[in-house]
Amino acid sequence: MGATDDDLKNLTTVSDGLKSDPTLPFRKTRTGRFGFDPRSMRVRRLEFQPFMLSMEDDFVRHDSGQVRIFDEIQNDLQLNTALQALFVFKFMVFEGVTVTHRPKLDYDSDQWICTLLNVRTITDGDLIGEPALEGVHSDGVDHTMTTYLGSENMTDDSAITFLHDMREVNGTRWHDTNADLVRANAQHRDFLDTCLIVDHESKHSVSTLYAADKSKCATRDLLAFLTRKPVAEGHHSHSFDSLKPHRELPMTVDLRLLDSTPST
């Protein structure tokens, strides 16, 4: 799909440049917005907008409903051909697939908006890292895809993803959930391990990040691709859901070609 060996290698260290998360002290994060356009068969970088998830999105946490401002993803990630290949892969999987509709999203639109989060979760002597502090949740989108970039000093029982029936109670800690409502579990362990969830058909949770050597820091690096239709009027994010291109950090990738055609 056009990924080069050098860019695959660079993807393993791109999280070293992350900035602090606005609401979680054990996490470092950058985000960027990207638009899938099936008419032109391209994905392009969209302009910066604030980010919000609410209880209405099945997201229960201390910062639910809070407008969050993240540092932006830079060219070291968005121009990486391996990252661009992941965009192509995700589009190939979800485009044309019928899913349960979320309220207040515009399913008459042929456009898709993807918020990409590059996240490093950290456990050290002072902080316990939680890949999903919110417990059982959904991401307020149509398709959630997570891709593992790597970890340091992580135990074998850390950061297990659990898939839950939609009847599970939002905000329930991963270890307090109803076993009868757990559909599956999986663990990202190897570079580029990827999971794709239909976000309004299954909820999910992730277990705690533990340090194998408690005298040293443990880290886990991940990409999360949160993709949905544009919001409709009345949605809490309606005022910041622009489809305009990013002027300072432009990027366009052709979705037609599965070869090494250069992107801009």
C-alpha positions as CSV (number, residue, x, y, z in Angstrom):
1,M,0.0,0.0,0.0
2,G,3.0,2.3,-0.5
3,A,4.6,2.1,3.0
4,T,8.4,2.2,2.9
5,D,10.7,0.3,5.2
6,D,12.1,3.6,6.5
7,D,8.7,4.9,7.4
8,L,7.7,1.7,9.1
9,K,10.7,2.1,11.3
10,N,10.0,5.8,11.9
11,L,6.5,4.9,13.0
12,T,7.8,3.0,16.0
13,T,9.4,6.2,17.4
14,V,7.0,8.9,16.3
15,S,5.4,9.0,19.8
16,D,8.6,10.3,21.3
17,G,7.5,13.7,20.2
18,L,4.1,13.7,21.9
19,K,3.0,16.6,24.1
20,S,1.0,16.4,27.4
21,D,-2.7,15.5,27.3
22,P,-5.0,18.3,28.4
23,T,-6.9,16.3,31.0
24,L,-5.0,13.1,31.7
25,P,-1.6,13.3,33.5
26,F,-0.5,9.8,32.6
27,R,-0.9,10.3,28.9
28,K,0.8,12.2,26.1
29,T,-1.2,13.0,23.0
30,R,-1.4,14.7,19.6
31,T,-4.5,14.8,17.4
32,G,-5.4,15.6,13.8
33,R,-8.6,15.7,11.7
34,F,-8.7,14.0,8.3
35,G,-11.5,13.8,5.7
36,F,-12.3,10.8,3.6
37,D,-13.9,11.9,0.3
38,P,-15.3,8.9,-1.7
39,R,-16.1,11.2,-4.7
40,S,-12.5,12.2,-5.3
41,M,-11.2,9.0,-3.6
42,R,-8.8,11.0,-1.4
43,V,-8.2,11.5,2.2
44,R,-6.9,15.0,3.2
45,R,-5.9,16.8,6.4
46,L,-8.7,19.0,7.8
47,E,-8.3,22.2,9.7
48,F,-7.9,22.2,13.5
49,Q,-11.0,22.0,15.6
50,P,-11.6,21.4,19.3
51,F,-12.6,17.9,20.5
52,M,-15.4,16.8,22.7
53,L,-17.0,13.5,23.8
54,S,-20.1,13.5,26.0
55,M,-22.3,11.1,27.9
56,E,-24.6,11.3,24.9
57,D,-21.7,9.5,23.0
58,D,-21.6,6.7,25.6
59,F,-18.5,8.3,27.1
60,V,-18.6,8.7,30.9
61,R,-15.5,10.3,32.5
62,H,-14.6,13.4,34.5
63,D,-14.0,15.4,31.3
64,S,-17.2,14.3,29.5
65,G,-18.7,17.2,27.7
66,Q,-15.6,19.3,28.1
67,V,-14.1,21.0,25.1
68,R,-10.5,19.7,24.8
69,I,-7.7,21.3,22.9
70,F,-4.8,19.0,21.9
71,D,-1.5,19.7,20.3
72,E,-1.6,18.9,16.6
73,I,-0.1,16.0,14.7
74,Q,2.8,17.2,12.6
75,N,4.3,16.1,9.3
76,D,6.5,13.5,10.9
77,L,3.4,11.4,11.3
78,Q,0.9,12.6,8.6
79,L,3.5,12.3,5.8
80,N,4.7,8.9,7.0
81,T,3.8,6.5,4.2
82,A,2.9,3.7,6.7
83,L,0.4,6.0,8.4
84,Q,-1.1,6.8,5.0
85,A,-1.3,3.1,4.2
86,L,-3.4,2.7,7.4
87,F,-5.8,5.3,6.1
88,V,-6.2,3.4,2.9
89,F,-6.6,0.1,4.8
90,K,-9.3,1.5,7.0
91,F,-11.2,3.0,4.1
92,M,-11.1,-0.3,2.2
93,V,-12.7,-2.0,5.2
94,F,-15.5,0.4,6.2
95,E,-16.6,2.0,3.0
96,G,-19.9,0.6,1.8
97,V,-20.5,-1.4,5.0
98,T,-23.9,-0.9,6.6
99,V,-23.8,-0.1,10.3
100,T,-26.2,0.9,13.1
101,H,-26.6,4.7,12.8
102,R,-25.8,7.1,15.6
103,P,-28.2,9.9,16.4
104,K,-27.4,13.4,15.1
105,L,-24.9,12.3,12.4
106,D,-25.5,13.1,8.7
107,Y,-25.9,9.8,6.9
108,D,-27.0,11.5,3.8
109,S,-23.4,12.8,3.4
110,D,-20.9,10.8,1.5
111,Q,-18.0,12.4,3.5
112,W,-16.3,10.9,6.5
113,I,-14.4,12.7,9.3
114,C,-11.6,10.9,11.0
115,T,-10.0,12.2,14.3
116,L,-6.6,10.6,14.6
117,L,-5.1,10.3,18.1
118,N,-1.5,9.4,18.6
119,V,-1.3,8.4,22.3
120,R,1.4,7.3,24.7
121,T,0.1,5.9,28.1
122,I,2.6,6.0,30.9
123,T,2.9,4.1,34.2
124,D,5.7,5.2,36.6
125,G,6.3,5.5,40.4
126,D,3.7,8.3,40.7
127,L,1.1,7.5,38.0
128,I,-0.9,4.4,37.0
129,G,-1.5,4.5,33.3
130,E,-5.1,3.8,32.1
131,P,-5.5,3.3,28.3
132,A,-9.2,3.8,28.9
133,L,-9.8,5.6,32.3
134,E,-13.5,5.9,31.2
135,G,-14.1,2.2,31.5
136,V,-16.8,0.7,29.3
137,H,-17.5,3.3,26.6
138,S,-18.0,4.1,22.9
139,D,-16.1,6.8,21.0
140,G,-19.1,8.7,19.6
141,V,-18.3,7.6,16.0
142,D,-19.1,4.9,13.5
143,H,-15.8,3.1,13.2
144,T,-13.0,3.0,15.9
145,M,-9.7,1.5,14.7
146,T,-6.6,1.2,17.0
147,T,-3.1,0.3,15.8
148,Y,-0.3,-0.6,18.2
149,L,3.1,1.1,17.7
150,G,5.0,-0.4,20.6
151,S,5.6,-0.5,24.3
152,E,8.4,-0.5,26.9
153,N,8.4,-2.4,30.2
154,M,4.8,-3.5,29.8
155,T,3.6,-6.7,31.5
156,D,2.0,-9.5,29.6
157,D,-1.4,-8.9,31.2
158,S,-1.5,-5.1,30.5
159,A,-3.8,-3.2,28.2
160,I,-6.2,-6.0,27.1
161,T,-9.1,-4.7,25.1
162,F,-12.6,-6.1,25.9
163,L,-15.5,-5.9,23.6
164,H,-18.9,-5.5,25.3
165,D,-22.5,-5.9,24.4
166,M,-24.3,-2.6,24.1
167,R,-26.3,-3.4,27.2
168,E,-23.2,-3.0,29.5
169,V,-23.3,0.1,31.7
170,N,-21.2,3.0,30.5
171,G,-18.4,3.9,32.8
172,T,-18.1,0.4,34.4
173,R,-14.4,-0.4,35.2
174,W,-13.0,-3.2,33.0
175,H,-12.7,-5.6,36.0
176,D,-16.2,-4.9,37.2
177,T,-18.1,-5.7,34.0
178,N,-20.7,-8.4,33.5
179,A,-18.9,-11.5,32.1
180,D,-22.0,-12.5,30.3
181,L,-21.9,-9.3,28.2
182,V,-18.2,-9.7,27.2
183,R,-18.2,-10.6,23.5
184,A,-14.4,-11.0,23.0
185,N,-11.0,-9.8,24.2
186,A,-7.7,-9.2,22.4
187,Q,-4.4,-7.7,23.2
188,H,-2.2,-5.5,21.0
189,R,1.3,-7.0,21.4
190,D,3.1,-6.7,18.1
191,F,3.9,-3.7,15.9
192,L,0.9,-2.8,13.7
193,D,-1.6,-5.1,15.6
194,T,-4.9,-3.5,14.7
195,C,-8.5,-3.8,15.9
196,L,-11.5,-2.2,14.1
197,I,-14.8,-1.9,16.0
198,V,-18.2,-0.8,14.8
199,D,-18.5,1.8,17.5
200,H,-22.3,1.9,17.9
201,E,-22.8,-1.9,17.8
202,S,-20.3,-2.8,20.5
203,K,-18.8,-1.0,23.5
204,H,-15.2,-1.5,24.7
205,S,-12.9,-1.1,27.6
206,V,-9.1,-1.6,28.1
207,S,-7.3,-2.9,31.2
208,T,-4.6,-1.0,33.1
209,L,-0.9,-0.6,32.0
210,Y,1.4,-2.3,34.5
211,A,5.2,-2.0,34.7
212,A,7.1,-5.3,34.5
213,D,10.0,-3.6,36.4
214,K,8.3,-1.4,38.9
215,S,11.5,0.7,39.3
216,K,11.2,1.8,35.7
217,C,8.7,3.6,33.6
218,A,6.3,1.6,31.4
219,T,4.9,3.1,28.1
220,R,2.4,2.0,25.5
221,D,2.1,3.8,22.1
222,L,-1.1,3.6,20.0
223,L,-2.8,5.3,17.0
224,A,-6.6,5.6,17.4
225,F,-8.6,6.4,14.2
226,L,-12.1,7.6,15.2
227,T,-14.2,7.9,12.0
228,R,-17.8,9.1,11.6
229,K,-20.2,10.9,9.3
230,P,-20.3,14.7,9.7
231,V,-22.5,15.8,12.6
232,A,-26.0,17.1,12.0
233,E,-27.6,20.2,13.6
234,G,-28.2,19.7,17.3
235,H,-25.1,17.6,17.8
236,H,-22.8,18.9,20.6
237,S,-19.9,19.2,18.1
238,H,-21.9,20.9,15.3
239,S,-20.0,24.2,15.8
240,F,-16.6,22.7,15.3
241,D,-17.0,20.0,12.6
242,S,-15.4,21.8,9.6
243,L,-14.6,20.1,6.4
244,K,-12.1,22.8,5.3
245,P,-8.6,21.7,4.5
246,H,-5.7,22.5,6.9
247,R,-3.8,25.5,5.5
248,E,-0.6,25.2,7.5
249,L,-0.3,21.4,7.5
250,P,-1.7,20.2,4.1
251,M,-1.8,16.5,3.3
252,T,-3.6,14.5,0.6
253,V,-3.5,10.8,-0.1
254,D,-5.0,9.0,-3.1
255,L,-7.3,6.2,-1.9
256,R,-7.5,4.6,-5.4
257,L,-3.9,3.4,-5.6
258,L,-2.4,0.6,-3.5
259,D,1.2,1.4,-4.7
260,S,3.9,3.8,-3.9
261,T,2.4,6.8,-5.7
262,P,3.8,9.9,-3.9
263,S,1.4,11.9,-1.7
264,T,1.6,15.6,-1.0
